[in-house]
């Protein structure tokens, strides 16, 4: 019974690690000049500029959206720090000679609740954005959100179409 819980916890940790890695990869800045660095918490990210341009937001809308974005980024940053802290607690517990599966499950639930808060915060953020959009911009926003939602699924089934030769290329070169 304990081994089932440990497998579950390890799978959760691997999923969190993969998600965090993808998050870090996707949030790398591409153009530093687009992102003012004088005040990190107030500086909009590249997604802000892209979305504002795609929706055709005017200056007043951009200002409101930037305020929403700043609050959103701060909230998400805090939640991610909390998740990281819980992950460290999980790793510490797993490192013990006899890990407490009840504690591990409790920490797993805590991580799930934090992910739920992230999802709710994201929903609230996009609802705020929708509230300042014109009807035409709201239609564009729906299209952008559909693209975001369908993106990872589209990539899941594409085997062998990554960046570079991958492991196969390395294996073939060694033969």
N, CA, C and O atoms as a DFTB+ gen file, in Angstrom:
700 C
 N C O
     1  1       0.824      -1.187       0.000
     2  2       0.000       0.000       0.000
     3  2       0.877       1.263       0.000
     4  3       0.595       2.229      -0.709
     5  1       1.964       1.232       0.825
     6  2       2.855       2.375       0.880
     7  2       3.510       2.640      -0.468
     8  3       3.710       3.793      -0.851
     9  1       3.846       1.571      -1.189
    10  2       4.522       1.758      -2.475
    11  2       3.609       2.440      -3.482
    12  3       4.087       3.191      -4.332
    13  1       2.302       2.193      -3.405
    14  2       1.375       2.881      -4.311
    15  2       1.380       4.374      -4.043
    16  3       1.372       5.175      -4.978
    17  1       1.395       4.750      -2.776
    18  2       1.435       6.164      -2.425
    19  2       2.749       6.798      -2.859
    20  3       2.766       7.919      -3.367
    21  1       3.839       6.085      -2.660
    22  2       5.133       6.628      -3.069
    23  2       5.194       6.810      -4.581
    24  3       5.711       7.819      -5.059
    25  1       4.678       5.858      -5.329
    26  2       4.640       5.986      -6.787
    27  2       3.793       7.194      -7.164
    28  3       4.168       7.972      -8.041
    29  1       2.656       7.348      -6.504
    30  2       1.775       8.494      -6.776
    31  2       2.506       9.803      -6.487
    32  3       2.468      10.723      -7.305
    33  1       3.159       9.896      -5.353
    34  2       3.877      11.112      -4.975
    35  2       5.002      11.391      -5.967
    36  3       5.201      12.536      -6.372
    37  1       5.722      10.377      -6.353
    38  2       6.816      10.562      -7.312
    39  2       6.268      11.044      -8.652
    40  3       6.867      11.908      -9.292
    41  1       5.140      10.495      -9.078
    42  2       4.528      10.931     -10.341
    43  2       4.087      12.397     -10.239
    44  3       4.254      13.161     -11.189
    45  1       3.533      12.783      -9.105
    46  2       3.131      14.176      -8.900
    47  2       4.355      15.079      -8.973
    48  3       4.326      16.121      -9.628
    49  1       5.427      14.679      -8.301
    50  2       6.650      15.478      -8.328
    51  2       7.220      15.595      -9.736
    52  3       7.647      16.674     -10.146
    53  1       7.227      14.499     -10.470
    54  2       7.719      14.548     -11.846
    55  2       6.851      15.470     -12.697
    56  3       7.368      16.240     -13.506
    57  1       5.544      15.395     -12.516
    58  2       4.637      16.273     -13.251
    59  2       4.877      17.734     -12.908
    60  3       4.903      18.588     -13.794
    61  1       5.052      18.022     -11.629
    62  2       5.321      19.393     -11.206
    63  2       6.652      19.875     -11.768
    64  3       6.768      21.007     -12.238
    65  1       7.645      19.009     -11.714
    66  2       8.953      19.380     -12.254
    67  2       8.897      19.664     -13.743
    68  3       9.488      20.631     -14.224
    69  1       8.180      18.813     -14.472
    70  2       8.033      19.025     -15.919
    71  2       7.271      20.307     -16.193
    72  3       7.641      21.076     -17.080
    73  1       6.208      20.540     -15.436
    74  2       5.428      21.768     -15.620
    75  2       6.249      23.007     -15.328
    76  3       6.182      23.990     -16.066
    77  1       7.026      22.967     -14.252
    78  2       7.859      24.110     -13.901
    79  2       8.918      24.357     -14.974
    80  3       9.192      25.504     -15.329
    81  1       9.513      23.278     -15.489
    82  2      10.521      23.409     -16.543
    83  2       9.920      24.033     -17.793
    84  3      10.515      24.930     -18.391
    85  1       8.747      23.562     -18.188
    86  2       8.074      24.128     -19.364
    87  2       7.754      25.592     -19.121
    88  3       7.948      26.428     -20.003
    89  1       7.263      25.906     -17.927
    90  2       6.963      27.298     -17.581
    91  2       8.200      28.168     -17.734
    92  3       8.127      29.244     -18.327
    93  1       9.343      27.716     -17.205
    94  2      10.573      28.496     -17.294
    95  2      11.042      28.650     -18.737
    96  3      11.521      29.716     -19.125
    97  1      10.908      27.596     -19.529
    98  2      11.335      27.653     -20.930
    99  2      10.469      28.631     -21.711
   100  3      10.985      29.435     -22.488
   101  1       9.151      28.568     -21.509
   102  2       8.235      29.428     -22.255
   103  2       8.292      30.881     -21.814
   104  3       7.880      31.762     -22.569
   105  1       8.784      31.154     -20.626
   106  2       8.812      32.521     -20.125
   107  2      10.177      33.171     -20.229
   108  3      10.442      34.160     -19.545
   109  1      11.051      32.633     -21.075
   110  2      12.333      33.277     -21.295
   111  2      12.111      34.547     -22.109
   112  3      11.405      34.513     -23.116
   113  1      12.703      35.674     -21.689
   114  2      12.532      36.898     -22.470
   115  2      13.257      36.788     -23.805
   116  3      14.389      36.310     -23.875
   117  1      12.584      37.241     -24.867
   118  2      13.213      37.190     -26.184
   119  2      13.853      38.522     -26.537
   120  3      14.864      38.559     -27.238
   121  1      13.276      39.607     -26.061
   122  2      13.801      40.919     -26.382
   123  2      13.833      41.744     -25.102
   124  3      12.804      42.229     -24.630
   125  1      15.014      41.891     -24.560
   126  2      15.165      42.556     -23.277
   127  2      14.697      44.004     -23.354
   128  3      14.189      44.527     -22.362
   129  1      14.850      44.668     -24.495
   130  2      14.453      46.061     -24.605
   131  2      12.949      46.248     -24.466
   132  3      12.503      47.344     -24.128
   133  1      12.145      45.197     -24.721
   134  2      10.697      45.301     -24.567
   135  2      10.278      45.279     -23.110
   136  3       9.167      45.700     -22.787
   137  1      11.135      44.801     -22.223
   138  2      10.759      44.599     -20.839
   139  2      11.538      45.533     -19.932
   140  3      12.702      45.267     -19.633
   141  1      10.922      46.622     -19.488
   142  2      11.631      47.535     -18.589
   143  2      12.070      46.791     -17.330
   144  3      11.309      45.996     -16.778
   145  1      13.298      47.049     -16.878
   146  2      13.814      46.310     -15.741
   147  2      13.920      47.155     -14.484
   148  3      14.407      46.666     -13.465
   149  1      13.474      48.429     -14.522
   150  2      13.630      49.274     -13.353
   151  2      12.753      48.843     -12.194
   152  3      13.114      49.071     -11.039
   153  1      11.615      48.229     -12.466
   154  2      10.732      47.769     -11.408
   155  2      10.120      46.453     -11.840
   156  3       9.109      46.439     -12.542
   157  1      10.722      45.346     -11.428
   158  2      10.322      44.021     -11.902
   159  2       8.841      43.762     -11.718
   160  3       8.192      43.254     -12.632
   161  1       8.291      44.096     -10.566
   162  2       6.892      43.786     -10.289
   163  2       5.933      44.569     -11.174
   164  3       4.806      44.128     -11.399
   165  1       6.350      45.695     -11.667
   166  2       5.478      46.504     -12.517
   167  2       5.778      46.292     -14.001
   168  3       5.014      46.751     -14.850
   169  1       6.850      45.620     -14.322
   170  2       7.256      45.455     -15.710
   171  2       6.413      44.372     -16.387
   172  3       6.385      43.226     -15.936
   173  1       5.724      44.743     -17.474
   174  2       4.951      43.718     -18.187
   175  2       5.880      42.759     -18.916
   176  3       6.972      43.138     -19.341
   177  1       5.439      41.525     -19.057
   178  2       6.213      40.521     -19.762
   179  2       5.945      40.551     -21.249
   180  3       5.119      41.331     -21.723
   181  1       6.639      39.706     -21.983
   182  2       6.475      39.693     -23.439
   183  2       5.067      39.259     -23.837
   184  3       4.555      39.693     -24.869
   185  1       4.435      38.403     -23.024
   186  2       3.060      37.992     -23.308
   187  2       2.100      39.166     -23.263
   188  3       1.128      39.212     -24.017
   189  1       2.374      40.114     -22.379
   190  2       1.556      41.327     -22.288
   191  2       1.578      42.081     -23.613
   192  3       0.528      42.439     -24.147
   193  1       2.775      42.319     -24.138
   194  2       2.911      43.080     -25.383
   195  2       2.260      42.341     -26.553
   196  3       1.557      42.942     -27.365
   197  1       2.500      41.050     -26.627
   198  2       1.929      40.272     -27.726
   199  2       0.408      40.280     -27.670
   200  3      -0.251      40.492     -28.688
   201  1      -0.151      40.052     -26.489
   202  2      -1.595      40.014     -26.341
   203  2      -2.211      41.392     -26.579
   204  3      -3.242      41.504     -27.242
   205  1      -1.589      42.429     -26.046
   206  2      -2.098      43.790     -26.258
   207  2      -2.114      44.129     -27.746
   208  3      -3.055      44.754     -28.233
   209  1      -1.074      43.717     -28.464
   210  2      -1.023      43.977     -29.911
   211  2      -2.048      43.148     -30.674
   212  3      -2.718      43.665     -31.569
   213  1      -2.178      41.869     -30.332
   214  2      -3.140      41.005     -31.025
   215  2      -4.566      41.497     -30.831
   216  3      -5.383      41.426     -31.749
   217  1      -4.865      41.995     -29.641
   218  2      -6.221      42.468     -29.372
   219  2      -6.449      43.884     -29.881
   220  3      -7.591      44.318     -30.028
   221  1      -5.372      44.600     -30.149
   222  2      -5.502      45.980     -30.603
   223  2      -5.968      46.909     -29.485
   224  3      -6.818      47.774     -29.696
   225  1      -5.402      46.719     -28.296
   226  2      -5.800      47.551     -27.160
   227  2      -5.318      48.990     -27.362
   228  3      -4.215      49.223     -27.857
   229  1      -6.167      49.955     -26.969
   230  2      -5.735      51.351     -27.007
   231  2      -4.910      51.645     -25.755
   232  3      -4.754      50.778     -24.895
   233  1      -4.386      52.861     -25.652
   234  2      -3.478      53.190     -24.544
   235  2      -4.161      53.078     -23.184
   236  3      -3.549      52.598     -22.230
   237  1      -5.401      53.505     -23.078
   238  2      -6.116      53.408     -21.798
   239  2      -6.322      51.943     -21.408
   240  3      -6.162      51.571     -20.245
   241  1      -6.677      51.120     -22.395
   242  2      -6.853      49.686     -22.127
   243  2      -5.520      49.051     -21.734
   244  3      -5.475      48.217     -20.829
   245  1      -4.439      49.436     -22.404
   246  2      -3.125      48.896     -22.080
   247  2      -2.742      49.223     -20.642
   248  3      -2.169      48.387     -19.944
   249  1      -3.056      50.431     -20.202
   250  2      -2.740      50.827     -18.829
   251  2      -3.507      49.960     -17.837
   252  3      -2.931      49.466     -16.868
   253  1      -4.796      49.774     -18.075
   254  2      -5.594      48.920     -17.194
   255  2      -5.077      47.483     -17.219
   256  3      -4.936      46.841     -16.178
   257  1      -4.800      46.992     -18.425
   258  2      -4.302      45.628     -18.571
   259  2      -2.952      45.473     -17.875
   260  3      -2.687      44.444     -17.252
   261  1      -2.099      46.491     -17.980
   262  2      -0.792      46.432     -17.318
   263  2      -0.974      46.341     -15.803
   264  3      -0.237      45.612     -15.139
   265  1      -1.933      47.062     -15.254
   266  2      -2.213      46.967     -13.819
   267  2      -2.687      45.565     -13.454
   268  3      -2.236      44.992     -12.463
   269  1      -3.612      45.006     -14.269
   270  2      -4.079      43.634     -14.037
   271  2      -2.903      42.666     -14.105
   272  3      -2.750      41.782     -13.262
   273  1      -2.086      42.855     -15.122
   274  2      -0.959      41.955     -15.366
   275  2       0.038      41.988     -14.215
   276  3       0.544      40.948     -13.793
   277  1       0.317      43.188     -13.710
   278  2       1.251      43.324     -12.597
   279  2       0.741      42.594     -11.362
   280  3       1.488      41.860     -10.714
   281  1      -0.523      42.796     -11.041
   282  2      -1.117      42.099      -9.892
   283  2      -1.088      40.589     -10.104
   284  3      -0.758      39.828      -9.194
   285  1      -1.435      40.171     -11.307
   286  2      -1.469      38.745     -11.645
   287  2      -0.086      38.120     -11.490
   288  3       0.057      37.064     -10.874
   289  1       0.920      38.768     -12.044
   290  2       2.278      38.234     -11.974
   291  2       2.752      38.109     -10.532
   292  3       3.423      37.139     -10.179
   293  1       2.406      39.089      -9.697
   294  2       2.807      39.039      -8.291
   295  2       2.117      37.879      -7.577
   296  3       2.750      37.152      -6.811
   297  1       0.827      37.709      -7.827
   298  2       0.080      36.618      -7.198
   299  2       0.621      35.254      -7.634
   300  3       0.806      34.358      -6.810
   301  1       0.872      35.107      -8.930
   302  2       1.387      33.841      -9.453
   303  2       2.781      33.565      -8.903
   304  3       3.102      32.424      -8.573
   305  1       3.605      34.591      -8.803
   306  2       4.950      34.429      -8.260
   307  2       4.887      33.926      -6.817
   308  3       5.628      33.019      -6.437
   309  1       4.011      34.511      -6.029
   310  2       3.851      34.087      -4.635
   311  2       3.383      32.634      -4.561
   312  3       3.905      31.852      -3.766
   313  1       2.401      32.273      -5.385
   314  2       1.894      30.896      -5.382
   315  2       2.968      29.910      -5.836
   316  3       3.079      28.818      -5.277
   317  1       3.752      30.279      -6.833
   318  2       4.835      29.402      -7.289
   319  2       5.894      29.219      -6.205
   320  3       6.451      28.131      -6.064
   321  1       6.176      30.271      -5.440
   322  2       7.119      30.148      -4.329
   323  2       6.570      29.188      -3.273
   324  3       7.315      28.385      -2.711
   325  1       5.269      29.276      -3.009
   326  2       4.649      28.362      -2.050
   327  2       4.728      26.915      -2.543
   328  3       5.006      26.006      -1.761
   329  1       4.485      26.704      -3.832
   330  2       4.585      25.356      -4.402
   331  2       6.017      24.842      -4.270
   332  3       6.241      23.683      -3.922
   333  1       6.970      25.707      -4.551
   334  2       8.378      25.308      -4.436
   335  2       8.704      24.903      -2.995
   336  3       9.426      23.932      -2.770
   337  1       8.182      25.634      -2.039
   338  2       8.397      25.312      -0.631
   339  2       7.799      23.946      -0.281
   340  3       8.432      23.141       0.402
   341  1       6.579      23.691      -0.753
   342  2       5.941      22.396      -0.493
   343  2       6.728      21.281      -1.179
   344  3       6.904      20.207      -0.604
   345  1       7.197      21.522      -2.382
   346  2       8.004      20.516      -3.084
   347  2       9.274      20.180      -2.297
   348  3       9.687      19.022      -2.242
   349  1       9.881      21.187      -1.697
   350  2      11.067      20.942      -0.874
   351  2      10.710      20.087       0.336
   352  3      11.478      19.210       0.732
   353  1       9.540      20.347       0.923
   354  2       9.096      19.538       2.062
   355  2       8.860      18.085       1.629
   356  3       9.178      17.150       2.364
   357  1       8.301      17.911       0.428
   358  2       8.075      16.559      -0.093
   359  2       9.408      15.838      -0.276
   360  3       9.550      14.677       0.109
   361  1      10.365      16.519      -0.853
   362  2      11.675      15.918      -1.084
   363  2      12.344      15.570       0.243
   364  3      12.961      14.512       0.373
   365  1      12.221      16.460       1.228
   366  2      12.794      16.169       2.547
   367  2      12.137      14.933       3.155
   368  3      12.817      14.079       3.725
   369  1      10.822      14.843       3.033
   370  2      10.110      13.691       3.593
   371  2      10.504      12.410       2.855
   372  3      10.702      11.368       3.480
   373  1      10.618      12.488       1.527
   374  2      11.014      11.314       0.752
   375  2      12.445      10.882       1.064
   376  3      12.798       9.717       0.882
   377  1      13.258      11.814       1.530
   378  2      14.656      11.520       1.835
   379  2      14.828      10.797       3.166
   380  3      15.892      10.241       3.437
   381  1      13.798      10.801       3.988
   382  2      13.895      10.115       5.278
   383  2      13.973       8.604       5.066
   384  3      13.567       8.075       4.032
   385  1      14.501       7.940       6.065
   386  2      14.611       6.487       5.981
   387  2      13.237       5.840       5.847
   388  3      13.061       4.914       5.056
   389  1      12.269       6.320       6.610
   390  2      10.885       5.826       6.535
   391  2       9.955       7.008       6.281
   392  3       9.428       7.589       7.229
   393  1       9.745       7.372       5.013
   394  2       8.875       8.521       4.722
   395  2       7.460       8.291       5.245
   396  3       6.922       7.185       5.178
   397  1       6.883       9.353       5.759
   398  2       5.520       9.317       6.285
   399  2       4.555       9.543       5.115
   400  3       4.437      10.657       4.604
   401  1       3.868       8.473       4.699
   402  2       2.981       8.583       3.534
   403  2       1.797       9.498       3.821
   404  3       1.294      10.150       2.907
   405  1       1.351       9.560       5.046
   406  2       0.243      10.467       5.393
   407  2       0.687      11.920       5.191
   408  3      -0.058      12.733       4.645
   409  1       1.899      12.232       5.633
   410  2       2.444      13.575       5.446
   411  2       2.640      13.870       3.958
   412  3       2.342      14.970       3.493
   413  1       3.138      12.890       3.222
   414  2       3.340      13.084       1.783
   415  2       2.012      13.344       1.077
   416  3       1.934      14.205       0.200
   417  1       0.985      12.615       1.447
   418  2      -0.325      12.845       0.842
   419  2      -0.870      14.215       1.211
   420  3      -1.490      14.882       0.383
   421  1      -0.647      14.631       2.426
   422  2      -1.080      15.956       2.868
   423  2      -0.372      17.041       2.053
   424  3      -0.999      18.001       1.604
   425  1       0.929      16.878       1.869
   426  2       1.699      17.843       1.073
   427  2       1.245      17.821      -0.385
   428  3       1.195      18.861      -1.042
   429  1       0.917      16.637      -0.882
   430  2       0.416      16.510      -2.250
   431  2      -0.898      17.278      -2.405
   432  3      -1.094      17.996      -3.385
   433  1      -1.785      17.120      -1.440
   434  2      -3.058      17.862      -1.473
   435  2      -2.815      19.366      -1.428
   436  3      -3.468      20.137      -2.132
   437  1      -1.863      19.771      -0.589
   438  2      -1.539      21.186      -0.481
   439  2      -1.060      21.733      -1.831
   440  3      -1.437      22.833      -2.235
   441  1      -0.234      20.955      -2.516
   442  2       0.231      21.352      -3.845
   443  2      -0.948      21.475      -4.807
   444  3      -1.022      22.420      -5.592
   445  1      -1.862      20.520      -4.740
   446  2      -3.046      20.579      -5.592
   447  2      -3.880      21.815      -5.331
   448  3      -4.374      22.439      -6.271
   449  1      -4.043      22.178      -4.074
   450  2      -4.806      23.387      -3.731
   451  2      -4.113      24.646      -4.251
   452  3      -4.768      25.589      -4.697
   453  1      -2.789      24.649      -4.190
   454  2      -2.051      25.800      -4.720
   455  2      -2.208      25.895      -6.238
   456  3      -2.335      26.992      -6.783
   457  1      -2.199      24.757      -6.915
   458  2      -2.426      24.763      -8.366
   459  2      -3.837      25.238      -8.684
   460  3      -4.049      25.938      -9.674
   461  1      -4.796      24.864      -7.854
   462  2      -6.162      25.352      -8.033
   463  2      -6.202      26.874      -7.884
   464  3      -6.897      27.550      -8.643
   465  1      -5.466      27.415      -6.916
   466  2      -5.416      28.874      -6.736
   467  2      -4.804      29.545      -7.964
   468  3      -5.254      30.610      -8.388
   469  1      -3.778      28.916      -8.530
   470  2      -3.169      29.468      -9.747
   471  2      -4.200      29.508     -10.868
   472  3      -4.318      30.510     -11.573
   473  1      -4.947      28.418     -11.031
   474  2      -5.958      28.361     -12.090
   475  2      -7.028      29.426     -11.862
   476  3      -7.426      30.114     -12.802
   477  1      -7.494      29.568     -10.631
   478  2      -8.517      30.582     -10.320
   479  2      -7.985      31.987     -10.555
   480  3      -8.701      32.846     -11.069
   481  1      -6.737      32.224     -10.184
   482  2      -6.115      33.531     -10.392
   483  2      -6.017      33.840     -11.882
   484  3      -6.254      34.971     -12.306
   485  1      -5.669      32.833     -12.667
   486  2      -5.567      33.005     -14.119
   487  2      -6.939      33.292     -14.725
   488  3      -7.076      34.161     -15.587
   489  1      -7.936      32.568     -14.277
   490  2      -9.303      32.814     -14.772
   491  2      -9.722      34.240     -14.444
   492  3     -10.245      34.947     -15.306
   493  1      -9.500      34.662     -13.223
   494  2      -9.860      36.021     -12.804
   495  2      -9.121      37.056     -13.654
   496  3      -9.693      38.074     -14.046
   497  1      -7.849      36.784     -13.933
   498  2      -7.037      37.699     -14.743
   499  2      -7.641      37.872     -16.146
   500  3      -7.765      38.995     -16.636
   501  1      -8.012      36.766     -16.781
   502  2      -8.578      36.865     -18.123
   503  2      -9.994      37.443     -18.101
   504  3     -10.418      38.077     -19.067
   505  1     -10.713      37.233     -17.023
   506  2     -12.033      37.875     -16.895
   507  2     -11.867      39.389     -16.769
   508  3     -12.650      40.149     -17.340
   509  1     -10.858      39.826     -16.030
   510  2     -10.567      41.260     -15.938
   511  2     -10.222      41.824     -17.311
   512  3     -10.701      42.893     -17.688
   513  1      -9.393      41.103     -18.051
   514  2      -9.025      41.565     -19.395
   515  2     -10.259      41.645     -20.279
   516  3     -10.448      42.633     -20.989
   517  1     -11.098      40.622     -20.246
   518  2     -12.306      40.623     -21.068
   519  2     -13.207      41.816     -20.718
   520  3     -13.871      42.371     -21.593
   521  1     -13.227      42.203     -19.452
   522  2     -14.102      43.294     -19.013
   523  2     -13.728      44.645     -19.613
   524  3     -14.563      45.547     -19.666
   525  1     -12.489      44.795     -20.064
   526  2     -12.082      46.081     -20.661
   527  2     -12.063      46.025     -22.186
   528  3     -11.747      47.021     -22.837
   529  1     -12.396      44.873     -22.760
   530  2     -12.368      44.702     -24.216
   531  2     -13.664      45.198     -24.857
   532  3     -14.740      45.147     -24.263
   533  1     -13.517      45.677     -26.088
   534  2     -14.694      45.946     -26.915
   535  2     -15.237      44.587     -27.360
   536  3     -14.547      43.579     -27.212
   537  1     -16.454      44.538     -27.901
   538  2     -16.971      43.245     -28.378
   539  2     -16.058      42.584     -29.419
   540  3     -15.892      41.365     -29.408
   541  1     -15.468      43.376     -30.313
   542  2     -14.562      42.812     -31.313
   543  2     -13.296      42.252     -30.667
   544  3     -12.809      41.192     -31.059
   545  1     -12.768      42.966     -29.681
   546  2     -11.579      42.500     -28.977
   547  2     -11.880      41.242     -28.159
   548  3     -11.030      40.362     -28.031
   549  1     -13.086      41.163     -27.611
   550  2     -13.482      39.976     -26.840
   551  2     -13.496      38.740     -27.736
   552  3     -13.111      37.651     -27.308
   553  1     -13.945      38.915     -28.987
   554  2     -13.929      37.797     -29.940
   555  2     -12.484      37.388     -30.222
   556  3     -12.174      36.197     -30.259
   557  1     -11.595      38.370     -30.420
   558  2     -10.179      38.070     -30.648
   559  2      -9.571      37.361     -29.433
   560  3      -8.791      36.419     -29.575
   561  1      -9.943      37.832     -28.229
   562  2      -9.433      37.215     -27.010
   563  2      -9.863      35.754     -26.932
   564  3      -9.066      34.891     -26.564
   565  1     -11.097      35.477     -27.269
   566  2     -11.577      34.087     -27.261
   567  2     -10.737      33.227     -28.201
   568  3     -10.381      32.096     -27.870
   569  1     -10.423      33.774     -29.374
   570  2      -9.588      33.044     -30.329
   571  2      -8.196      32.783     -29.787
   572  3      -7.657      31.689     -29.952
   573  1      -7.609      33.787     -29.138
   574  2      -6.277      33.631     -28.553
   575  2      -6.307      32.571     -27.454
   576  3      -5.412      31.730     -27.376
   577  1      -7.328      32.612     -26.612
   578  2      -7.438      31.634     -25.527
   579  2      -7.621      30.218     -26.075
   580  3      -7.085      29.261     -25.517
   581  1      -8.372      30.089     -27.160
   582  2      -8.525      28.771     -27.785
   583  2      -7.189      28.265     -28.315
   584  3      -6.886      27.077     -28.206
   585  1      -6.387      29.163     -28.890
   586  2      -5.063      28.771     -29.381
   587  2      -4.166      28.324     -28.231
   588  3      -3.432      27.343     -28.347
   589  1      -4.235      29.055     -27.121
   590  2      -3.430      28.696     -25.947
   591  2      -3.850      27.325     -25.442
   592  3      -3.001      26.487     -25.141
   593  1      -5.144      27.094     -25.349
   594  2      -5.664      25.833     -24.822
   595  2      -5.317      24.660     -25.734
   596  3      -5.010      23.573     -25.244
   597  1      -5.361      24.856     -27.034
   598  2      -5.124      23.745     -27.950
   599  2      -3.638      23.511     -28.233
   600  3      -3.274      22.471     -28.781
   601  1      -2.788      24.452     -27.870
   602  2      -1.366      24.347     -28.176
   603  2      -0.690      23.090     -27.661
   604  3      -0.123      22.342     -28.458
   605  1      -0.726      22.822     -26.344
   606  2      -0.010      21.646     -25.831
   607  2      -0.530      20.324     -26.390
   608  3       0.257      19.406     -26.623
   609  1      -1.831      20.209     -26.608
   610  2      -2.380      18.969     -27.162
   611  2      -1.858      18.724     -28.565
   612  3      -1.530      17.598     -28.938
   613  1      -1.787      19.788     -29.326
   614  2      -1.317      19.662     -30.697
   615  2       0.122      19.146     -30.710
   616  3       0.502      18.377     -31.593
   617  1       0.908      19.565     -29.742
   618  2       2.315      19.183     -29.706
   619  2       2.513      17.770     -29.137
   620  3       3.520      17.128     -29.435
   621  1       1.582      17.285     -28.336
   622  2       1.757      15.996     -27.673
   623  2       1.936      14.843     -28.641
   624  3       2.716      13.930     -28.371
   625  1       1.237      14.864     -29.756
   626  2       1.254      13.732     -30.673
   627  2       2.257      13.886     -31.802
   628  3       2.254      13.094     -32.744
   629  1       3.104      14.881     -31.722
   630  2       4.073      15.115     -32.789
   631  2       5.410      14.518     -32.386
   632  3       6.227      15.177     -31.743
   633  1       5.623      13.295     -32.760
   634  2       6.875      12.624     -32.414
   635  2       7.948      12.959     -33.435
   636  3       7.704      12.962     -34.642
   637  1       9.123      13.236     -32.936
   638  2      10.270      13.440     -33.819
   639  2      10.323      14.785     -34.509
   640  3      11.109      14.963     -35.439
   641  1       9.508      15.739     -34.080
   642  2       9.528      17.049     -34.729
   643  2       9.984      18.120     -33.756
   644  3       9.375      19.188     -33.686
   645  1      11.029      17.860     -33.012
   646  2      11.499      18.800     -32.006
   647  2      12.547      19.733     -32.556
   648  3      12.649      19.960     -33.761
   649  1      13.326      20.269     -31.633
   650  2      14.403      21.192     -31.992
   651  2      15.695      20.411     -32.095
   652  3      16.277      20.053     -31.071
   653  1      16.152      20.141     -33.281
   654  2      17.407      19.442     -33.467
   655  2      17.231      17.938     -33.568
   656  3      16.109      17.431     -33.567
   657  1      18.357      17.222     -33.656
   658  2      18.289      15.777     -33.900
   659  2      17.816      14.968     -32.695
   660  3      17.346      13.842     -32.861
   661  1      17.929      15.511     -31.500
   662  2      17.490      14.761     -30.323
   663  2      18.393      13.582     -30.041
   664  3      19.526      13.527     -30.519
   665  1      17.892      12.645     -29.271
   666  2      18.703      11.496     -28.865
   667  2      18.995      10.579     -30.033
   668  3      20.075       9.992     -30.104
   669  1      18.053      10.445     -30.947
   670  2      18.296       9.547     -32.082
   671  2      19.513       9.986     -32.869
   672  3      20.347       9.165     -33.250
   673  1      19.612      11.296     -33.114
   674  2      20.756      11.815     -33.850
   675  2      22.054      11.540     -33.126
   676  3      23.066      11.234     -33.757
   677  1      22.039      11.646     -31.793
   678  2      23.239      11.389     -31.005
   679  2      23.595       9.912     -31.048
   680  3      24.768       9.558     -31.166
   681  1      22.610       9.065     -30.956
   682  2      22.859       7.626     -30.968
   683  2      23.428       7.207     -32.321
   684  3      24.387       6.437     -32.384
   685  1      22.836       7.716     -33.405
   686  2      23.298       7.346     -34.740
   687  2      24.722       7.845     -35.009
   688  3      25.480       7.207     -35.739
   689  1      25.076       8.979     -34.419
   690  2      26.413       9.514     -34.634
   691  2      27.468       8.659     -33.930
   692  3      28.622       8.609     -34.355
   693  1      27.065       7.995     -32.862
   694  2      28.034       7.195     -32.094
   695  2      28.259       5.824     -32.701
   696  3      29.175       5.124     -32.269
   697  1      27.490       5.414     -33.658
   698  2      27.644       4.076     -34.242
   699  2      28.721       4.002     -35.256
   700  3      28.959       2.937     -35.827
